[in-house]
Amino acid sequence: MTRKSNILTVVLLSVSVAACSTTHTLDKRVTEDNYKEVTLDTNVKVEEPLRFWGSEKPDFLYDQNTQTTPITVKGDTLNILALSGGGANGAFGAGVLMGLADKGELKDYSVITGISAGALIAPFVFAGGDELSRLDEVILGISDKEVLGKKNFLNTIFKDAFTNGNNFIEFIGEAYPEEMIDKIAEQHRKGKRLFIGSTHFDSGELMIWNLGAIANSDLPNRVELVHKILASSASIPGVFPPQFFDVYSDGTVLEEMHVDGGLAAQVFYNPANFDYQLVSDALGLKDTPQLDVIRNGLLKSPYKPVNDKGVALLTKSLSGLTMMQTRGDMYRMMYFSETEGLNMQFTYIDQDFSYAKESKDLFDLNYMKAIYQYGYDKVITRDLWVTELPQ
């Protein structure tokens, strides 16, 4: 047998072993026939859905028959906050929010949505108080060493990611302790709603988790479930392994596989085009509902010469696709906010931010500190909100 044949045999055996090593086999997975019908826990009674599809209207937010809503508002305006994905650029959103808090200009948001990096930020704003004051510490505490741990790039081919995900889950557990989840539940009871998006990977559809309702539920695993949801929303395929959720179908336990919500949407605020004006009217509010969007990234691709090499071409292609997806999400939100009579404003990283990463780390601390300060300074200089996308 030749040396090339030996190498090929080793590779094939490695693939075979890796393929058989996972406990999350397809025979345990939800199917095309039942994936829309499965439930989380049939033994727990809930007042409203613990999760719903992005294509499904959250009718529990407004009762057409009684014209009432469970949402409450402090003041005269229904305020909604939408936080996008962005990886390390999530430090920008943290800087913006901490700047607003320090200036006493952070609104009381009745509805907060988050995806990926935005999902990790949203609970701090939702819980408020002492938890909000921890936001910068937690977000700037994200590092390759802290959340990635030991890396093995071959595992991306032979397994499900180049990290085993243990460090990330441990980080999530420490950053969002049970005491904080209790505070999220308290805010839910007060009439606020926190929605986190993940991607149901087999179908490619957006799943929206009613995180406050889950925190406020009698589920025996509610804390673990909250942690898993946050991890799934930010689990970049290939970097972090997928998160698996046990679900039930006619008494049979099956699994769902969820990954980064950014694959389905970069940012959202109104699932299935839900009209928040109905909520505002039900509360007797005269002011127009306000939608604030924090885009943790650019909204226009910079001109950048690309080397004619595979990795460079692939990287540029993926970033271009993400950019177009983001702009599409933003245009959709602008359209529906206008047709539904909402005021929408947003902020993002402009091309005047020029600090480059100093390392190849996914989460370069100096870069994150710089972009955090950039977001914070946007608040201080009152150059924060805009209403038009860059051309």
C-alpha positions as CSV (number, residue, x, y, z in Angstrom):
1,M,0.0,0.0,0.0
2,T,1.4,3.4,-1.0
3,R,1.9,6.3,1.4
4,K,-1.0,8.2,-0.3
5,S,-3.2,5.2,0.2
6,N,-2.3,5.1,3.9
7,I,-3.1,8.7,4.3
8,L,-6.4,8.3,2.5
9,T,-7.3,5.3,4.7
10,V,-6.6,7.2,7.9
11,V,-8.7,10.2,6.7
12,L,-11.6,7.9,5.7
13,L,-11.4,6.1,9.1
14,S,-11.3,9.4,10.9
15,V,-14.4,10.6,9.0
16,S,-16.1,7.3,9.8
17,V,-15.3,7.5,13.5
18,A,-16.3,11.1,13.7
19,A,-19.6,10.4,12.0
20,C,-20.4,7.7,14.5
21,S,-19.2,9.5,17.6
22,T,-22.1,11.9,17.9
23,T,-25.0,11.0,20.1
24,H,-27.3,13.4,18.2
25,T,-28.2,11.1,15.3
26,L,-30.8,11.8,12.7
27,D,-33.1,9.1,14.0
28,K,-33.6,11.2,17.1
29,R,-34.2,14.4,15.1
30,V,-37.6,16.0,14.4
31,T,-38.7,15.4,10.8
32,E,-40.2,17.5,8.0
33,D,-43.6,16.1,8.9
34,N,-43.6,16.9,12.6
35,Y,-41.1,19.8,13.3
36,K,-43.9,22.4,13.4
37,E,-46.0,20.3,15.8
38,V,-43.5,19.4,18.6
39,T,-43.6,21.0,22.0
40,L,-41.1,21.8,24.8
41,D,-42.8,20.3,27.8
42,T,-46.4,19.0,27.8
43,N,-46.6,18.9,31.6
44,V,-46.2,22.6,32.2
45,K,-49.1,25.0,31.8
46,V,-48.2,28.4,30.4
47,E,-50.2,31.6,29.9
48,E,-48.6,32.3,26.5
49,P,-46.3,30.5,24.1
50,L,-42.7,29.9,25.3
51,R,-41.6,30.1,21.7
52,F,-43.0,30.6,18.2
53,W,-41.9,30.7,14.6
54,G,-40.7,33.9,13.0
55,S,-43.5,33.4,10.4
56,E,-46.1,33.1,13.1
57,K,-47.9,36.2,14.5
58,P,-47.5,36.6,18.3
59,D,-51.3,37.0,18.7
60,F,-50.8,36.6,22.5
61,L,-49.6,40.2,22.6
62,Y,-53.0,41.5,21.6
63,D,-56.5,39.9,22.1
64,Q,-58.7,40.9,19.2
65,N,-61.9,40.1,21.1
66,T,-61.2,42.1,24.3
67,Q,-58.8,44.5,22.6
68,T,-56.4,44.1,25.5
69,T,-52.6,43.4,25.8
70,P,-50.4,42.0,28.5
71,I,-47.8,44.6,27.6
72,T,-47.4,47.6,29.9
73,V,-45.8,51.0,29.2
74,K,-44.3,53.6,31.4
75,G,-45.0,57.0,30.0
76,D,-46.8,57.9,26.8
77,T,-44.8,55.8,24.2
78,L,-44.5,52.1,23.4
79,N,-40.7,51.7,23.0
80,I,-39.2,48.8,21.2
81,L,-35.5,47.9,21.0
82,A,-34.1,45.6,18.3
83,L,-30.5,44.4,18.7
84,S,-28.7,42.7,15.7
85,G,-26.0,40.1,15.5
86,G,-22.4,41.1,14.8
87,G,-19.9,38.9,16.7
88,A,-17.2,40.9,18.3
89,N,-19.0,44.0,17.0
90,G,-21.5,43.5,19.8
91,A,-19.2,45.6,21.9
92,F,-20.5,48.6,19.8
93,G,-24.1,48.0,21.0
94,A,-22.9,47.6,24.6
95,G,-21.1,50.9,24.3
96,V,-24.2,52.6,22.9
97,L,-26.4,51.3,25.7
98,M,-24.0,52.1,28.5
99,G,-23.6,55.6,27.1
100,L,-27.4,56.1,27.0
101,A,-27.6,54.8,30.6
102,D,-24.9,57.0,31.8
103,K,-26.5,60.1,30.2
104,G,-29.9,59.1,31.7
105,E,-31.3,58.8,28.2
106,L,-31.9,55.0,28.0
107,K,-35.6,54.5,27.3
108,D,-37.8,52.1,29.2
109,Y,-38.3,49.5,26.5
110,S,-41.5,47.4,26.7
111,V,-40.3,45.0,24.0
112,I,-36.7,44.0,23.4
113,T,-35.5,41.6,20.7
114,G,-32.0,40.1,20.1
115,I,-30.2,37.8,17.8
116,S,-26.7,36.4,18.1
117,A,-24.5,39.1,19.7
118,G,-27.7,41.1,20.3
119,A,-29.1,38.1,22.2
120,L,-26.3,38.3,24.6
121,I,-26.8,42.0,25.2
122,A,-30.6,42.1,25.4
123,P,-31.1,40.4,28.8
124,F,-29.0,43.0,30.6
125,V,-31.2,45.9,29.2
126,F,-34.3,43.9,29.9
127,A,-33.4,43.1,33.5
128,G,-32.1,46.6,34.1
129,G,-30.8,47.9,37.4
130,D,-27.6,46.3,38.7
131,E,-27.7,43.8,35.8
132,L,-27.4,46.6,33.3
133,S,-24.3,47.9,35.1
134,R,-22.6,44.5,34.4
135,L,-23.1,44.7,30.6
136,D,-19.7,46.2,29.7
137,E,-17.9,43.8,32.0
138,V,-19.5,40.8,30.5
139,I,-19.3,41.8,26.8
140,L,-15.7,43.0,27.1
141,G,-14.9,39.8,29.0
142,I,-15.6,37.7,25.9
143,S,-12.3,36.5,24.6
144,D,-11.1,33.5,22.5
145,K,-9.6,32.0,25.7
146,E,-12.8,32.5,27.7
147,V,-15.4,31.3,25.2
148,L,-13.5,29.1,22.7
149,G,-11.0,27.2,24.9
150,K,-8.9,24.6,23.2
151,K,-9.2,24.8,19.4
152,N,-8.8,22.0,16.9
153,F,-9.6,23.1,13.3
154,L,-9.7,19.5,12.1
155,N,-12.8,19.1,14.2
156,T,-14.6,21.5,11.9
157,I,-14.3,18.8,9.2
158,F,-14.5,15.6,11.3
159,K,-16.9,16.9,14.0
160,D,-19.3,19.8,14.4
161,A,-17.0,22.7,15.2
162,F,-13.4,23.6,16.1
163,T,-14.4,24.0,19.7
164,N,-16.4,21.7,21.9
165,G,-18.6,24.5,23.2
166,N,-17.9,23.7,26.9
167,N,-16.2,27.0,27.6
168,F,-19.0,29.0,25.9
169,I,-21.7,27.3,28.0
170,E,-19.7,27.9,31.2
171,F,-19.3,31.5,30.2
172,I,-23.0,31.8,29.6
173,G,-23.8,30.2,33.0
174,E,-21.6,32.6,34.9
175,A,-22.7,35.7,32.9
176,Y,-26.5,34.9,33.3
177,P,-26.9,33.4,36.8
178,E,-30.2,32.2,38.2
179,E,-30.6,35.5,40.2
180,M,-30.5,37.4,36.9
181,I,-33.0,35.0,35.3
182,D,-35.3,35.6,38.3
183,K,-35.1,39.4,37.5
184,I,-35.9,38.7,33.8
185,A,-39.0,36.8,35.1
186,E,-40.0,39.7,37.3
187,Q,-39.8,42.1,34.3
188,H,-42.0,39.7,32.3
189,R,-44.6,39.7,35.1
190,K,-44.5,43.5,35.0
191,G,-45.6,43.5,31.3
192,K,-42.3,43.6,29.3
193,R,-41.4,41.0,26.7
194,L,-37.9,39.7,25.7
195,F,-37.7,37.8,22.4
196,I,-34.5,36.0,21.3
197,G,-34.0,34.5,17.8
198,S,-32.2,31.3,16.9
199,T,-32.1,29.3,13.6
200,H,-33.9,26.0,13.5
201,F,-31.1,24.5,11.4
202,D,-32.8,21.7,9.6
203,S,-35.6,23.9,8.3
204,G,-33.5,27.1,8.1
205,E,-36.4,29.0,9.8
206,L,-36.3,31.6,12.5
207,M,-37.4,30.5,16.0
208,I,-38.3,33.2,18.5
209,W,-38.0,32.3,22.1
210,N,-40.2,34.2,24.7
211,L,-37.3,34.3,27.1
212,G,-39.2,36.2,29.9
213,A,-42.0,33.6,29.8
214,I,-39.5,30.8,30.0
215,A,-37.7,32.5,32.9
216,N,-41.1,32.9,34.6
217,S,-42.3,29.4,34.0
218,D,-42.4,26.3,36.2
219,L,-40.1,24.4,33.9
220,P,-37.7,22.4,36.1
221,N,-34.9,23.2,33.6
222,R,-35.8,26.9,33.0
223,V,-32.3,28.2,34.0
224,E,-30.5,25.6,31.8
225,L,-33.0,26.3,29.0
226,V,-32.3,30.1,29.1
227,H,-28.6,29.4,28.9
228,K,-29.0,27.0,26.0
229,I,-31.2,29.5,24.1
230,L,-28.7,32.3,24.5
231,A,-25.9,30.0,23.4
232,S,-27.8,28.7,20.4
233,S,-28.6,32.2,19.2
234,A,-24.9,33.1,19.2
235,S,-23.5,29.7,18.1
236,I,-21.7,30.5,14.8
237,P,-21.7,27.2,12.8
238,G,-18.2,25.8,12.6
239,V,-17.0,27.9,15.5
240,F,-19.4,26.6,18.2
241,P,-21.3,23.3,18.1
242,P,-25.1,23.4,17.6
243,Q,-27.4,23.4,20.6
244,F,-29.8,20.5,20.8
245,F,-33.3,20.8,22.5
246,D,-35.4,18.0,23.7
247,V,-39.0,18.2,22.3
248,Y,-42.0,16.0,22.4
249,S,-44.1,14.5,19.7
250,D,-47.0,12.2,20.8
251,G,-45.1,11.2,23.9
252,T,-41.8,10.6,22.0
253,V,-38.7,12.6,22.9
254,L,-37.0,14.0,19.8
255,E,-34.3,16.6,19.3
256,E,-34.1,19.9,17.5
257,M,-30.8,21.4,16.3
258,H,-30.4,25.2,16.7
259,V,-27.6,27.6,15.6
260,D,-26.9,31.3,15.3
261,G,-30.0,33.3,14.7
262,G,-28.1,35.4,12.2
263,L,-28.5,32.7,9.6
264,A,-32.2,33.3,9.5
265,A,-32.3,37.0,10.2
266,Q,-29.7,39.6,11.3
267,V,-32.3,41.7,13.2
268,F,-36.1,41.6,13.7
269,Y,-38.8,43.4,15.7
270,N,-42.3,42.3,14.4
271,P,-42.6,38.5,13.8
272,A,-45.0,37.8,10.8
273,N,-45.4,41.6,10.5
274,F,-47.2,41.9,13.8
275,D,-48.7,45.4,14.2
276,Y,-47.6,47.0,17.4
277,Q,-49.9,49.9,16.8
278,L,-52.7,47.6,18.1
279,V,-50.8,47.3,21.4
280,S,-50.4,51.0,21.6
281,D,-54.1,51.6,20.8
282,A,-55.1,49.0,23.4
283,L,-53.1,50.9,26.0
284,G,-54.7,54.2,25.0
285,L,-51.4,55.8,24.0
286,K,-51.5,58.8,21.8
287,D,-47.8,59.0,21.0
288,T,-46.5,57.0,18.0
289,P,-44.7,53.8,19.0
290,Q,-40.9,54.1,18.8
291,L,-38.6,51.5,17.3
292,D,-34.9,51.8,18.0
293,V,-32.5,49.5,16.2
294,I,-28.8,48.9,17.1
295,R,-27.0,47.3,14.2
296,N,-23.7,45.8,15.6
297,G,-21.8,46.3,12.4
298,L,-21.6,48.2,9.1
299,L,-24.5,48.9,6.8
300,K,-22.4,49.4,3.7
301,S,-19.4,47.3,2.6
302,P,-16.2,49.2,2.4
303,Y,-14.1,49.2,-0.8
304,K,-11.4,46.6,-0.2
305,P,-9.1,45.0,-2.8
306,V,-9.2,41.2,-2.4
307,N,-6.4,38.8,-3.2
308,D,-7.2,36.1,-5.7
309,K,-7.0,33.3,-3.1
310,G,-9.7,30.9,-1.9
311,V,-9.9,31.9,1.8
312,A,-9.9,35.7,0.9
313,L,-12.5,35.2,-1.7
314,L,-14.7,33.1,0.5
315,T,-14.4,35.6,3.4
316,K,-15.3,38.5,1.2
317,S,-18.3,36.6,-0.3
318,L,-19.7,35.6,3.1
319,S,-19.3,39.1,4.5
320,G,-21.0,40.4,1.4
321,L,-23.9,38.0,1.8
322,T,-24.3,39.0,5.4
323,M,-24.3,42.7,4.5
324,M,-27.0,42.2,1.9
325,Q,-29.1,40.2,4.4
326,T,-28.7,42.9,7.0
327,R,-29.7,45.7,4.5
328,G,-32.7,43.6,3.4
329,D,-33.8,43.1,7.1
330,M,-33.4,46.9,7.6
331,Y,-35.4,47.8,4.5
332,R,-38.2,45.4,5.5
333,M,-38.3,47.0,9.0
334,M,-38.3,50.5,7.6
335,Y,-41.2,49.5,5.3
336,F,-43.4,48.0,7.9
337,S,-42.6,50.6,10.5
338,E,-43.8,53.2,8.0
339,T,-47.0,51.3,7.0
340,E,-47.9,50.5,10.6
341,G,-47.2,54.1,11.8
342,L,-44.1,53.5,13.9
343,N,-41.2,55.9,14.2
344,M,-38.0,54.0,13.4
345,Q,-34.4,55.2,14.0
346,F,-31.2,53.2,14.1
347,T,-27.5,53.4,14.7
348,Y,-24.6,51.4,13.3
349,I,-20.8,51.4,12.8
350,D,-20.0,53.9,10.1
351,Q,-17.0,53.8,7.9
352,D,-15.3,56.5,10.0
353,F,-14.4,53.7,12.5
354,S,-10.9,52.7,11.4
355,Y,-9.4,50.7,14.2
356,A,-8.2,47.4,12.9
357,K,-7.8,44.1,14.8
358,E,-4.3,43.6,16.1
359,S,-4.5,39.8,16.2
360,K,-6.2,36.9,14.4
361,D,-8.5,36.3,17.4
362,L,-12.2,36.2,16.8
363,F,-12.6,38.4,19.9
364,D,-9.7,40.8,19.9
365,L,-9.9,42.6,23.2
366,N,-8.3,45.9,22.1
367,Y,-10.6,46.0,19.0
368,M,-13.6,45.4,21.2
369,K,-12.6,48.1,23.6
370,A,-12.1,50.5,20.7
371,I,-15.5,49.7,19.2
372,Y,-17.2,49.9,22.6
373,Q,-15.8,53.4,23.1
374,Y,-16.8,54.3,19.5
375,G,-20.4,53.4,20.4
376,Y,-20.3,55.2,23.7
377,D,-18.9,58.4,22.1
378,K,-21.7,58.4,19.5
379,V,-24.1,58.9,22.4
380,I,-21.9,61.7,24.0
381,T,-21.6,63.6,20.7
382,R,-25.3,63.2,19.9
383,D,-24.4,61.7,16.6
384,L,-26.3,58.4,17.3
385,W,-29.6,58.0,15.6
386,V,-30.3,58.1,11.8
387,T,-33.3,57.3,9.7
388,E,-31.8,56.6,6.3
389,L,-29.5,53.7,5.2
390,P,-26.1,54.7,3.7
391,Q,-26.1,54.5,-0.1
